[in-house]
Structure formats: structure tokens, C-alpha cells
Amino acid sequence: MARVVVDVMLKPEILDPQGQAVQRALPRLGFDGIADVRQGKRFELEVEGPVDDAALARIHEMAETFLANTVIEDFVVKVEGK
């Protein structure tokens, strides 16, 4: 089995209130020097069979229609171990 990772992040022009809350909390917890925080989602998919172009196209379609809101989020599909 192969593992495919889909990382989903808000587009740079979209405000990230969760990231901002984390950024504000870090100095209070003793973690200084962090200029910005963006929070996202990571999906790890265990794929049966080979991860060929057809499988990657299907995963890309899944990410575009279900895992990410492409109006406000970008995503990257990566095969781990390659």
C-alpha cells in the first residue's frame, strides 16, 4: 500500500483566525520569534494498488470536490516515500 498526503491550506489572501489565535498565544507560552501562523488540514490516504497517473487524478478530483473548499483553500497532493 502507498500513502498519499493531501495538505489543505487557506489561500494567502484569506484571513486565518485560528492561525492568528495560535500566534497570539505563543508568546504567552514562552515561544517567541514566530512572525505568522497559518493552520491547515492534512489527510493521509492509504491507497490500494499502484499510485499511477489515474490514481493521482482520482485523488486530485477527491481533494478538489470533497477535501478542500477551493473557493478559499489550496491543496497539494504528494505521494510519501518517493
N, CA, C and O atoms as a GROMACS GRO file, in nm:
protein
  328
    1MET      N    1   0.084  -0.119   0.000
    1MET     CA    2   0.000   0.000   0.000
    1MET      C    3   0.088   0.124   0.000
    1MET      O    4   0.194   0.127   0.062
    2ALA      N    5   0.042   0.223  -0.070
    2ALA     CA    6   0.113   0.351  -0.074
    2ALA      C    7   0.034   0.454   0.005
    2ALA      O    8  -0.088   0.444   0.021
    3ARG      N    9   0.106   0.553   0.054
    3ARG     CA   10   0.041   0.662   0.127
    3ARG      C   11   0.048   0.788   0.042
    3ARG      O   12   0.154   0.827  -0.007
    4VAL      N   13  -0.068   0.849   0.026
    4VAL     CA   14  -0.077   0.977  -0.044
    4VAL      C   15  -0.126   1.080   0.057
    4VAL      O   16  -0.221   1.056   0.131
    5VAL      N   17  -0.059   1.194   0.060
    5VAL     CA   18  -0.092   1.300   0.155
    5VAL      C   19  -0.153   1.417   0.079
    5VAL      O   20  -0.100   1.461  -0.024
    6VAL      N   21  -0.265   1.467   0.130
    6VAL     CA   22  -0.327   1.587   0.076
    6VAL      C   23  -0.319   1.694   0.185
    6VAL      O   24  -0.382   1.682   0.290
    7ASP      N   25  -0.242   1.798   0.158
    7ASP     CA   26  -0.232   1.911   0.251
    7ASP      C   27  -0.322   2.023   0.200
    7ASP      O   28  -0.315   2.062   0.084
    8VAL      N   29  -0.408   2.074   0.289
    8VAL     CA   30  -0.504   2.178   0.254
    8VAL      C   31  -0.475   2.300   0.340
    8VAL      O   32  -0.467   2.291   0.463
    9MET      N   33  -0.459   2.415   0.274
    9MET     CA   34  -0.433   2.540   0.346
    9MET      C   35  -0.524   2.650   0.291
    9MET      O   36  -0.562   2.649   0.174
   10LEU      N   37  -0.558   2.744   0.379
   10LEU     CA   38  -0.631   2.861   0.332
   10LEU      C   39  -0.544   2.936   0.231
   10LEU      O   40  -0.422   2.941   0.245
   11LYS      N   41  -0.608   2.994   0.132
   11LYS     CA   42  -0.535   3.077   0.036
   11LYS      C   43  -0.473   3.194   0.110
   11LYS      O   44  -0.528   3.240   0.211
   12PRO      N   45  -0.358   3.245   0.062
   12PRO     CA   46  -0.288   3.352   0.135
   12PRO      C   47  -0.373   3.476   0.161
   12PRO      O   48  -0.354   3.543   0.262
   13GLU      N   49  -0.466   3.507   0.071
   13GLU     CA   50  -0.546   3.629   0.088
   13GLU      C   51  -0.664   3.610   0.184
   13GLU      O   52  -0.735   3.707   0.214
   14ILE      N   53  -0.686   3.489   0.233
   14ILE     CA   54  -0.797   3.460   0.325
   14ILE      C   55  -0.746   3.472   0.468
   14ILE      O   56  -0.643   3.413   0.503
   15LEU      N   57  -0.818   3.546   0.551
   15LEU     CA   58  -0.780   3.559   0.692
   15LEU      C   59  -0.789   3.423   0.761
   15LEU      O   60  -0.877   3.342   0.730
   16ASP      N   61  -0.698   3.399   0.853
   16ASP     CA   62  -0.692   3.271   0.925
   16ASP      C   63  -0.706   3.298   1.075
   16ASP      O   64  -0.606   3.310   1.144
   17PRO      N   65  -0.831   3.309   1.127
   17PRO     CA   66  -0.849   3.341   1.268
   17PRO      C   67  -0.790   3.237   1.362
   17PRO      O   68  -0.742   3.272   1.470
   18GLN      N   69  -0.792   3.108   1.323
   18GLN     CA   70  -0.731   3.006   1.410
   18GLN      C   71  -0.580   3.024   1.416
   18GLN      O   72  -0.520   3.015   1.523
   19GLY      N   73  -0.519   3.049   1.302
   19GLY     CA   74  -0.376   3.074   1.300
   19GLY      C   75  -0.339   3.198   1.381
   19GLY      O   76  -0.239   3.198   1.452
   20GLN      N   77  -0.420   3.303   1.370
   20GLN     CA   78  -0.395   3.424   1.447
   20GLN      C   79  -0.406   3.400   1.596
   20GLN      O   80  -0.327   3.453   1.674
   21ALA      N   81  -0.504   3.319   1.638
   21ALA     CA   82  -0.519   3.288   1.780
   21ALA      C   83  -0.397   3.212   1.832
   21ALA      O   84  -0.349   3.238   1.942
   22VAL      N   85  -0.348   3.118   1.752
   22VAL     CA   86  -0.227   3.044   1.792
   22VAL      C   87  -0.110   3.139   1.800
   22VAL      O   88  -0.032   3.132   1.896
   23GLN      N   89  -0.094   3.227   1.702
   23GLN     CA   90   0.017   3.322   1.700
   23GLN      C   91   0.015   3.411   1.824
   23GLN      O   92   0.120   3.438   1.884
   24ARG      N   93  -0.103   3.458   1.864
   24ARG     CA   94  -0.113   3.544   1.983
   24ARG      C   95  -0.082   3.467   2.111
   24ARG      O   96  -0.028   3.524   2.206
   25ALA      N   97  -0.114   3.338   2.115
   25ALA     CA   98  -0.093   3.258   2.236
   25ALA      C   99   0.054   3.218   2.255
   25ALA      O  100   0.099   3.201   2.368
   26LEU      N  101   0.128   3.203   2.148
   26LEU     CA  102   0.265   3.152   2.158
   26LEU      C  103   0.355   3.234   2.251
   26LEU      O  104   0.422   3.174   2.335
   27PRO      N  105   0.360   3.368   2.241
   27PRO     CA  106   0.446   3.443   2.334
   27PRO      C  107   0.407   3.425   2.481
   27PRO      O  108   0.493   3.423   2.568
   28ARG      N  109   0.277   3.414   2.506
   28ARG     CA  110   0.232   3.393   2.645
   28ARG      C  111   0.279   3.259   2.699
   28ARG      O  112   0.293   3.241   2.820
   29LEU      N  113   0.305   3.165   2.608
   29LEU     CA  114   0.352   3.032   2.648
   29LEU      C  115   0.504   3.021   2.641
   29LEU      O  116   0.560   2.913   2.661
   30GLY      N  117   0.570   3.132   2.614
   30GLY     CA  118   0.716   3.132   2.612
   30GLY      C  119   0.778   3.100   2.477
   30GLY      O  120   0.898   3.075   2.470
   31PHE      N  121   0.701   3.100   2.372
   31PHE     CA  122   0.752   3.073   2.237
   31PHE      C  123   0.757   3.203   2.158
   31PHE      O  124   0.658   3.243   2.097
   32ASP      N  125   0.871   3.268   2.161
   32ASP     CA  126   0.887   3.397   2.093
   32ASP      C  127   0.947   3.378   1.954
   32ASP      O  128   1.001   3.272   1.922
   33GLY      N  129   0.937   3.483   1.873
   33GLY     CA  130   1.003   3.484   1.744
   33GLY      C  131   0.923   3.425   1.630
   33GLY      O  132   0.978   3.404   1.521
   34ILE      N  133   0.796   3.396   1.650
   34ILE     CA  134   0.713   3.343   1.543
   34ILE      C  135   0.637   3.459   1.481
   34ILE      O  136   0.555   3.523   1.547
   35ALA      N  137   0.663   3.486   1.353
   35ALA     CA  138   0.605   3.602   1.286
   35ALA      C  139   0.463   3.577   1.236
   35ALA      O  140   0.382   3.669   1.233
   36ASP      N  141   0.431   3.454   1.198
   36ASP     CA  142   0.299   3.426   1.144
   36ASP      C  143   0.267   3.278   1.161
   36ASP      O  144   0.357   3.194   1.162
   37VAL      N  145   0.140   3.246   1.174
   37VAL     CA  146   0.094   3.107   1.183
   37VAL      C  147  -0.025   3.092   1.090
   37VAL      O  148  -0.117   3.173   1.092
   38ARG      N  149  -0.022   2.989   1.007
   38ARG     CA  150  -0.136   2.951   0.923
   38ARG      C  151  -0.172   2.808   0.960
   38ARG      O  152  -0.084   2.721   0.966
   39GLN      N  153  -0.296   2.783   0.982
   39GLN     CA  154  -0.341   2.649   1.019
   39GLN      C  155  -0.408   2.583   0.900
   39GLN      O  156  -0.482   2.648   0.825
   40GLY      N  157  -0.382   2.454   0.882
   40GLY     CA  158  -0.441   2.382   0.771
   40GLY      C  159  -0.487   2.243   0.812
   40GLY      O  160  -0.500   2.212   0.930
   41LYS      N  161  -0.512   2.161   0.710
   41LYS     CA  162  -0.557   2.023   0.732
   41LYS      C  163  -0.464   1.930   0.654
   41LYS      O  164  -0.415   1.966   0.547
   42ARG      N  165  -0.441   1.812   0.708
   42ARG     CA  166  -0.361   1.710   0.641
   42ARG      C  167  -0.442   1.581   0.638
   42ARG      O  168  -0.490   1.534   0.741
   43PHE      N  169  -0.455   1.525   0.519
   43PHE     CA  170  -0.524   1.398   0.501
   43PHE      C  171  -0.421   1.296   0.453
   43PHE      O  172  -0.350   1.320   0.356
   44GLU      N  173  -0.412   1.183   0.522
   44GLU     CA  174  -0.323   1.073   0.482
   44GLU      C  175  -0.410   0.960   0.429
   44GLU      O  176  -0.492   0.904   0.502
   45LEU      N  177  -0.393   0.927   0.303
   45LEU     CA  178  -0.473   0.826   0.237
   45LEU      C  179  -0.388   0.704   0.208
   45LEU      O  180  -0.284   0.714   0.144
   46GLU      N  181  -0.432   0.587   0.254
   46GLU     CA  182  -0.366   0.461   0.221
   46GLU      C  183  -0.432   0.409   0.095
   46GLU      O  184  -0.552   0.381   0.094
   47VAL      N  185  -0.356   0.396  -0.011
   47VAL     CA  186  -0.409   0.362  -0.142
   47VAL      C  187  -0.379   0.217  -0.174
   47VAL      O  188  -0.264   0.173  -0.166
   48GLU      N  189  -0.482   0.143  -0.210
   48GLU     CA  190  -0.462   0.005  -0.255
   48GLU      C  191  -0.415   0.007  -0.399
   48GLU      O  192  -0.466   0.084  -0.481
   49GLY      N  193  -0.319  -0.076  -0.430
   49GLY     CA  194  -0.269  -0.083  -0.566
   49GLY      C  195  -0.170   0.027  -0.597
   49GLY      O  196  -0.132   0.103  -0.508
   50PRO      N  197  -0.128   0.036  -0.722
   50PRO     CA  198  -0.026   0.134  -0.760
   50PRO      C  199  -0.080   0.276  -0.760
   50PRO      O  200  -0.198   0.299  -0.790
   51VAL      N  201   0.006   0.369  -0.727
   51VAL     CA  202  -0.031   0.510  -0.734
   51VAL      C  203   0.020   0.562  -0.868
   51VAL      O  204   0.126   0.625  -0.878
   52ASP      N  205  -0.057   0.534  -0.971
   52ASP     CA  206  -0.021   0.577  -1.105
   52ASP      C  207  -0.092   0.708  -1.137
   52ASP      O  208  -0.158   0.767  -1.051
   53ASP      N  209  -0.079   0.753  -1.262
   53ASP     CA  210  -0.141   0.880  -1.301
   53ASP      C  211  -0.293   0.878  -1.282
   53ASP      O  212  -0.352   0.979  -1.243
   54ALA      N  213  -0.355   0.764  -1.310
   54ALA     CA  214  -0.501   0.755  -1.294
   54ALA      C  215  -0.541   0.767  -1.147
   54ALA      O  216  -0.638   0.837  -1.115
   55ALA      N  217  -0.468   0.700  -1.058
   55ALA     CA  218  -0.498   0.708  -0.914
   55ALA      C  219  -0.477   0.851  -0.863
   55ALA      O  220  -0.558   0.902  -0.786
   56LEU      N  221  -0.368   0.914  -0.906
   56LEU     CA  222  -0.343   1.052  -0.863
   56LEU      C  223  -0.449   1.148  -0.916
   56LEU      O  224  -0.488   1.242  -0.847
   57ALA      N  225  -0.496   1.125  -1.037
   57ALA     CA  226  -0.602   1.209  -1.092
   57ALA      C  227  -0.730   1.194  -1.010
   57ALA      O  228  -0.800   1.292  -0.985
   58ARG      N  229  -0.760   1.072  -0.970
   58ARG     CA  230  -0.879   1.047  -0.888
   58ARG      C  231  -0.867   1.112  -0.750
   58ARG      O  232  -0.964   1.169  -0.699
   59ILE      N  233  -0.748   1.105  -0.690
   59ILE     CA  234  -0.725   1.169  -0.560
   59ILE      C  235  -0.732   1.320  -0.574
   59ILE      O  236  -0.785   1.388  -0.486
   60HIS      N  237  -0.679   1.373  -0.682
   60HIS     CA  238  -0.688   1.518  -0.707
   60HIS      C  239  -0.834   1.560  -0.718
   60HIS      O  240  -0.874   1.663  -0.662
   61GLU      N  241  -0.914   1.481  -0.788
   61GLU     CA  242  -1.057   1.509  -0.800
   61GLU      C  243  -1.125   1.504  -0.663
   61GLU      O  244  -1.210   1.587  -0.633
   62MET      N  245  -1.088   1.405  -0.582
   62MET     CA  246  -1.143   1.393  -0.446
   62MET      C  247  -1.110   1.516  -0.362
   62MET      O  248  -1.195   1.570  -0.292
   63ALA      N  249  -0.986   1.559  -0.371
   63ALA     CA  250  -0.943   1.676  -0.294
   63ALA      C  251  -1.018   1.801  -0.339
   63ALA      O  252  -1.060   1.883  -0.258
   64GLU      N  253  -1.034   1.814  -0.470
   64GLU     CA  254  -1.099   1.932  -0.525
   64GLU      C  255  -1.248   1.939  -0.494
   64GLU      O  256  -1.302   2.048  -0.477
   65THR      N  257  -1.314   1.823  -0.487
   65THR     CA  258  -1.460   1.823  -0.467
   65THR      C  259  -1.503   1.797  -0.324
   65THR      O  260  -1.615   1.831  -0.287
   66PHE      N  261  -1.415   1.738  -0.242
   66PHE     CA  262  -1.458   1.697  -0.109
   66PHE      C  263  -1.366   1.744   0.004
   66PHE      O  264  -1.414   1.795   0.105
   67LEU      N  265  -1.235   1.727  -0.011
   67LEU     CA  266  -1.143   1.756   0.099
   67LEU      C  267  -1.114   1.904   0.117
   67LEU      O  268  -1.089   1.949   0.228
   68ALA      N  269  -1.118   1.980   0.008
   68ALA     CA  270  -1.087   2.123   0.016
   68ALA      C  271  -1.203   2.205  -0.038
   68ALA      O  272  -1.275   2.162  -0.129
   69ASN      N  273  -1.220   2.322   0.018
   69ASN     CA  274  -1.313   2.421  -0.036
   69ASN      C  275  -1.228   2.511  -0.126
   69ASN      O  276  -1.164   2.604  -0.078
   70THR      N  277  -1.229   2.483  -0.254
   70THR     CA  278  -1.136   2.550  -0.345
   70THR      C  279  -1.164   2.699  -0.365
   70THR      O  280  -1.085   2.769  -0.428
   71VAL      N  281  -1.275   2.748  -0.313
   71VAL     CA  282  -1.300   2.892  -0.317
   71VAL      C  283  -1.204   2.964  -0.224
   71VAL      O  284  -1.155   3.072  -0.256
   72ILE      N  285  -1.175   2.902  -0.107
   72ILE     CA  286  -1.090   2.968  -0.007
   72ILE      C  287  -0.965   2.888   0.028
   72ILE      O  288  -0.880   2.938   0.102
   73GLU      N  289  -0.952   2.766  -0.023
   73GLU     CA  290  -0.838   2.681   0.014
   73GLU      C  291  -0.763   2.631  -0.109
   73GLU      O  292  -0.820   2.609  -0.215
   74ASP      N  293  -0.632   2.615  -0.091
   74ASP     CA  294  -0.547   2.548  -0.189
   74ASP      C  295  -0.511   2.411  -0.133
   74ASP      O  296  -0.519   2.389  -0.012
   75PHE      N  297  -0.472   2.319  -0.221
   75PHE     CA  298  -0.429   2.188  -0.173
   75PHE      C  299  -0.313   2.138  -0.257
   75PHE      O  300  -0.294   2.178  -0.372
   76VAL      N  301  -0.236   2.048  -0.196
   76VAL     CA  302  -0.123   1.983  -0.262
   76VAL      C  303  -0.136   1.833  -0.237
   76VAL      O  304  -0.163   1.790  -0.125
   77VAL      N  305  -0.117   1.754  -0.342
   77VAL     CA  306  -0.121   1.608  -0.332
   77VAL      C  307   0.021   1.558  -0.347
   77VAL      O  308   0.090   1.592  -0.443
   78LYS      N  309   0.067   1.475  -0.250
   78LYS     CA  310   0.203   1.421  -0.253
   78LYS      C  311   0.196   1.271  -0.223
   78LYS      O  312   0.115   1.225  -0.143
   79VAL      N  313   0.283   1.196  -0.290
   79VAL     CA  314   0.299   1.054  -0.260
   79VAL      C  315   0.416   1.044  -0.163
   79VAL      O  316   0.526   1.088  -0.195
   80GLU      N  317   0.393   0.986  -0.045
   80GLU     CA  318   0.500   0.971   0.054
   80GLU      C  319   0.593   0.856   0.014
   80GLU      O  320   0.550   0.756  -0.044
   81GLY      N  321   0.720   0.873   0.046
   81GLY     CA  322   0.817   0.768   0.021
   81GLY      C  323   0.875   0.773  -0.118
   81GLY      O  324   0.949   0.682  -0.156
   82LYS      N  325   0.845   0.876  -0.194
   82LYS     CA  326   0.901   0.891  -0.328
   82LYS      C  327   1.009   0.996  -0.327
   82LYS      O  328   1.069   1.023  -0.431
   0.00000   0.00000   0.00000
